[in-house]
């Protein structure tokens, strides 16, 4: 499958993404096999050797033949100390290319591709993030244009977009893969990495967080359901962010300080994972139901976030909810363009009621354009609101 993400060809880089998004596969697809040396910190041998002796990296690099151009280090957060050695190697090869010193052969350019699924361990360990010497990229589950022809929107709303799930051909296999992902990674590996201190509350939290997906959070209510303090609930959500399992959407306000006083929304990085946590995989989403609308909104939000990252648009996202319960799903700050006010509706026929929030709130938000993205196939403009099929609408947003 062809991924949209653009990877640097002549510069070292970090590639962050949740487990299962296809980071290792992508690097093996994009980097020339004969010119690439792989180190996988998920394997016992590489982890044990380099965690005990990070300096061993330089010894390994020194033994590489001149034909090697890339060193790939998978799941670099497992041994944060190794980044100091990566830094030294990048510096040494940069100096040699400029003819400074004799550390490395002058005709050799060695670059590093560093994958990770958790920024938390790197920050906690005060890891050396190479001070701009490595570019940063993020990999997500597949976007719609990357789907194979055998996989449909209906499939995506039920099973999500993890590459391994998409390539399976039976519902039973997809359900099993997602159940294993939830059990072995979310519930066990996060605990094994000591990101959460106590297993039972965190496991319960994952189920509650999945049910609250895309809703404005009430930390106090969630804390009662989980049996921990509101502060602990906030720390659990921070774990989901740091392990790239969820995206935070802040409330919209002209004042950044006031935005931070109101509760955010969180969207899980993948619909299938979120539904697996809810125990809903056996249920096929039913069009025109409330739950179908929430799933469709989740799908569109994920699609927009992923394309924004891949296309390097630097859009910023928030939501708007008034005290009268009028709501706009996304307020998108677009550099060099008006704000986009976006309502997401799963209806196949948009009417005035679907456009009520945009009609009432839109005129009061300066320098803005209004969009309704839906399953309605007929593009049109209604009282200044762009009513568009969702694929067309995402392109009109600049993505």
TIVODREN-464278 format. One line per field, with one value per residue (C-alpha): residue number from 0; residue in one letter; x, y, z. Coordinates in steps of 0.2 Angstrom, whole numbers, plus 2048, in hexadecimal, padded with zeros to 3 digits. Layout:
TIVODREN-464278
n <- [NUM/...]
res <- [A/...]
X <- [X/...]
Y <- [Y/...]
Z <- [Z/...]
//
This chain:
TIVODREN-464278
n <- [0/1/2/3/4/5/6/7/8/9/10/11/12/13/14/15/16/17/18/19/20/21/22/23/24/25/26/27/28/29/30/31/32/33/34/35/36/37/38/39/40/41/42/43/44/45/46/47/48/49/50/51/52/53/54/55/56/57/58/59/60/61/62/63/64/65/66/67/68/69/70/71/72/73/74/75/76/77/78/79/80/81/82/83/84/85/86/87/88/89/90/91/92/93/94/95/96/97/98/99/100/101/102/103/104/105/106/107/108/109/110/111/112/113/114/115/116/117/118/119/120/121/122/123/124/125/126/127/128/129/130/131/132/133/134/135/136/137/138/139/140/141/142/143/144/145/146/147/148/149/150/151/152/153/154/155/156/157/158/159/160/161/162/163/164/165/166/167/168/169/170/171/172/173/174/175/176/177/178/179/180/181/182/183/184/185/186/187/188/189/190/191/192/193/194/195/196/197/198/199/200/201/202/203/204/205/206/207/208/209/210/211/212/213/214/215/216/217/218/219/220/221/222/223/224/225/226/227/228/229/230/231/232/233/234/235/236/237/238/239/240/241/242/243/244/245/246/247/248/249/250/251/252/253/254/255/256/257/258/259/260/261/262/263/264/265/266/267/268/269/270/271/272/273/274/275/276/277/278/279/280/281/282/283/284/285/286/287/288/289/290/291/292/293/294/295/296/297/298/299/300/301/302/303/304/305/306/307/308/309/310/311/312/313/314/315/316/317/318/319/320/321/322/323/324/325/326/327/328/329/330/331/332/333/334/335/336/337/338/339/340/341/342/343/344/345/346/347/348/349/350/351/352/353/354/355/356/357/358/359/360/361/362/363/364/365/366/367/368/369/370/371/372/373/374/375/376/377/378/379/380/381/382/383/384/385/386/387/388/389/390/391/392/393/394/395/396/397/398]
res <- [X/X/X/X/X/X/X/X/X/X/X/X/X/X/X/X/X/X/X/X/X/X/X/X/X/X/X/X/X/X/X/X/X/X/X/X/X/X/X/X/X/X/X/X/X/X/X/X/X/X/X/X/X/X/X/X/X/X/X/X/X/X/X/X/X/X/X/X/X/X/X/X/X/X/X/X/X/X/X/X/X/X/X/X/X/X/X/X/X/X/X/X/X/X/X/X/X/X/X/X/X/X/X/X/X/X/X/X/X/X/X/X/X/X/X/X/X/X/X/X/X/X/X/X/X/X/X/X/X/X/X/X/X/X/X/X/X/X/X/X/X/X/X/X/X/X/X/X/X/X/X/X/X/X/X/X/X/X/X/X/X/X/X/X/X/X/X/X/X/X/X/X/X/X/X/X/X/X/X/X/X/X/X/X/X/X/X/X/X/X/X/X/X/X/X/X/X/X/X/X/X/X/X/X/X/X/X/X/X/X/X/X/X/X/X/X/X/X/X/X/X/X/X/X/X/X/X/X/X/X/X/X/X/X/X/X/X/X/X/X/X/X/X/X/X/X/X/X/X/X/X/X/X/X/X/X/X/X/X/X/X/X/X/X/X/X/X/X/X/X/X/X/X/X/X/X/X/X/X/X/X/X/X/X/X/X/X/X/X/X/X/X/X/X/X/X/X/X/X/X/X/X/X/X/X/X/X/X/X/X/X/X/X/X/X/X/X/X/X/X/X/X/X/X/X/X/X/X/X/X/X/X/X/X/X/X/X/X/X/X/X/X/X/X/X/X/X/X/X/X/X/X/X/X/X/X/X/X/X/X/X/X/X/X/X/X/X/X/X/X/X/X/X/X/X/X/X/X/X/X/X/X/X/X/X/X/X/X/X/X/X/X/X/X/X/X/X/X/X]
X <- [800/806/807/805/812/822/832/843/84F/85F/85C/85A/849/83E/82E/821/811/807/80B/803/803/810/820/82C/823/824/837/83A/830/838/84A/856/858/86A/86F/865/86A/85C/85C/84B/84A/83B/846/84E/860/860/857/862/873/86F/866/875/882/87B/88C/88C/882/892/89B/88E/88E/8A1/89F/893/899/89A/88B/880/877/869/868/856/853/841/838/846/83D/841/853/853/865/86A/865/875/87F/874/877/88A/889/880/88C/89B/894/890/8A1/8A9/89E/8A5/8B6/8B8/8C2/8C4/8B7/8AE/8B2/8AE/8A4/898/887/87F/86D/862/84F/848/837/82D/81C/81E/824/821/830/83B/836/836/848/84D/852/85D/851/85F/85C/855/862/854/843/833/825/815/80D/7FB/7EF/7EA/7E1/7D2/7DC/7E9/7DB/7DC/7CE/7C7/7C5/7B6/7B0/7A4/7B3/7BC/7AE/7AD/7C0/7CA/7DA/7E8/7F2/7F2/7DF/7DC/7E5/7DC/7CE/7C2/7B9/7BE/7D1/7CE/7C5/7D3/7E1/7D8/7D5/7E7/7ED/7E2/7E7/7FA/7FE/7F2/7EE/7FF/80D/809/808/819/821/81B/812/803/806/7F7/7EF/7DD/7D8/7E2/7D9/7C8/7CD/7D1/7BF/7B7/7C2/7BD/7AB/7AF/7B7/7B4/7AA/7AE/7B7/7B1/7C0/7B6/7A8/7B5/7BF/7B0/7AD/7C0/7C2/7D1/7D3/7CF/7E2/7E6/7D9/7E2/7F3/7EB/7E5/7F7/7FE/7F2/7F8/80B/809/800/7F0/7E5/7E4/7DF/7D3/7D2/7C3/7C3/7C6/7CF/7D9/7E5/7E4/7D1/7D2/7DC/7CF/7C2/7C2/7C9/7C3/7CD/7CC/7D4/7E1/7D7/7C5/7C8/7D2/7C5/7B7/7C1/7C3/7B1/7AD/7A4/7AD/79F/792/792/78E/77D/77A/76F/772/77A/789/78B/78C/799/7A4/7A3/7A8/7B7/7BC/7BB/7C5/7D3/7D3/7D6/7E3/7ED/7ED/7F1/801/806/803/80C/7FE/801/7EE/7E8/7D8/7CB/7B9/7AB/79D/792/788/779/780/783/793/79F/7A9/7B9/7C0/7CF/7DC/7E4/7F4/7F1/7DE/7CE/7C9/7BF/7B0/7AB/79C/79D/78C/78A/779/777/76B/770/762/761/761/772/779/771/781/78B/77D/77C/78E/797/793/79B/7AB/7B7/7C0/7B8/7B0/7A3/7A3/797/7A0/794/78E/782/789/782/78E/786/786/778/778/78B/78E/798/78F/79A/79D/7AA/7B8/7B5/7B4/7C5/7CD/7C4/7CB/7DC/7E0]
Y <- [800/811/81D/830/834/83D/837/840/838/841/845/83B/83B/835/82B/82B/821/815/803/7FA/80A/802/80B/7FD/7F7/809/80A/7F9/7FF/810/80D/803/7F2/7F0/801/800/7F8/7F4/7F4/7EF/7F3/7E8/7D9/7D2/7D2/7E4/7EA/7E1/7E6/7F8/7FC/7F5/7FD/80C/80F/7FF/808/811/800/7F9/809/808/7F6/7FA/7FA/809/804/807/818/816/80F/80B/80A/804/809/815/81A/809/80E/822/822/81C/82D/834/828/82C/83F/83B/831/83E/84B/841/83D/84F/855/848/84D/85F/858/85C/84F/83D/835/82D/82A/83A/831/82A/831/828/82C/826/822/820/81A/81B/818/822/834/832/827/832/842/839/833/844/83C/845/849/84F/861/863/857/84B/850/84A/840/838/828/824/816/817/826/822/825/818/80A/7FB/7FA/7EB/7F6/802/811/804/7F9/808/80D/7FC/7F6/806/808/7FF/7F8/7E6/7E7/7ED/7E0/7D2/7CA/7C4/7CC/7BF/7C3/7D6/7D4/7C9/7D4/7E3/7DA/7D4/7E6/7EC/7DF/7DD/7EF/7FB/7F1/7E8/7F1/802/7FB/7F1/801/808/816/813/80D/802/7F6/7F4/807/80A/7FB/802/813/80D/806/817/821/817/81B/82D/82E/83F/846/855/84D/84E/848/847/83C/831/830/829/81C/816/818/824/837/843/848/835/835/844/83B/82C/837/83E/82C/829/839/835/823/82A/821/831/842/851/85E/86E/879/889/89A/8A9/8A9/89A/89C/89A/88B/882/885/87A/867/860/852/842/838/826/825/816/812/7FF/801/80C/800/7F1/7FA/7FC/7EA/7EF/7E7/7DA/7E7/7EF/802/805/814/822/81D/829/81D/81D/830/830/823/82D/83D/833/82D/83F/846/839/83B/84E/84C/83F/849/859/851/848/858/863/870/875/876/878/870/874/872/87E/87B/889/889/886/876/87C/873/874/864/86C/87E/87D/88B/88B/896/8A2/89D/8A1/896/887/883/870/866/854/84B/839/83C/839/848/858/863/874/86C/864/876/87E/880/887/893/89A/89A/89D/8AF/8B4/8AC/8B8/8B3/8A2/896/889/877/869/858/849/83A/845/843/854/863/874/884/887/899/89A/889/87D/86C/860/84D/849/845/855/85F/859/85E/86F/872/871/85F]
Z <- [800/7FC/80B/809/816/80F/817/816/809/80F/821/831/838/846/841/84F/84F/859/859/849/83E/833/837/834/825/81E/820/819/80A/808/80D/801/80A/805/80C/81C/82D/839/84C/854/867/868/866/876/86E/868/878/884/87C/879/889/892/887/87C/876/86D/85F/85A/859/84E/843/841/83B/82D/81B/811/807/816/816/823/835/83A/84D/851/861/866/876/87E/880/880/884/873/86C/873/869/859/85C/85D/84D/843/849/844/833/830/834/829/81B/81D/81E/830/839/834/83F/830/81D/814/806/812/817/825/82A/838/837/849/84D/85D/864/874/876/889/88D/883/88C/89D/89A/894/884/878/86A/85E/85F/84D/846/841/839/841/838/83F/838/83A/835/823/81C/810/800/806/808/7FC/7F0/7FA/80A/80B/816/81E/823/82A/835/83C/83D/83C/831/838/829/830/833/822/819/822/818/826/833/840/83C/83E/84E/855/850/858/868/869/866/874/880/87D/879/881/890/893/88B/891/8A3/8A0/89A/8AB/8A3/8AE/8C0/8C3/8B7/8BC/8BC/8AC/8A3/8A9/8A3/892/890/897/88C/87D/881/884/873/86A/879/884/893/8A5/8AF/8BF/8B7/8AF/8C0/8C8/8BB/8BC/8CF/8CE/8D1/8C3/8C3/8BF/8B1/8AA/8AB/8A2/894/893/891/882/87A/87E/877/867/86B/86C/865/870/869/873/875/869/871/86B/87B/87C/88F/890/884/891/89F/895/893/883/878/874/865/864/856/84E/84D/84E/85E/866/862/868/879/87A/875/866/858/855/852/840/841/83C/830/837/849/856/858/845/846/853/84A/83A/843/84A/839/831/840/83E/82B/82D/83A/830/820/829/830/81F/815/822/822/834/837/849/84F/85D/860/865/871/878/888/87E/877/866/860/851/84F/849/848/83D/83E/82C/82A/81C/81A/824/832/82D/837/834/839/836/832/82D/824/812/810/819/81F/828/839/835/832/841/84B/83C/837/849/84E/83E/83B/84C/849/83F/82F/82E/821/824/81F/821/81D/81B/811/807/7F5/7EF/7F1/7F3/7FD/80A/812/810/816/80B/80B/804/803/810/803/7FA/80A/810/800/801/812/80B/80F]
//
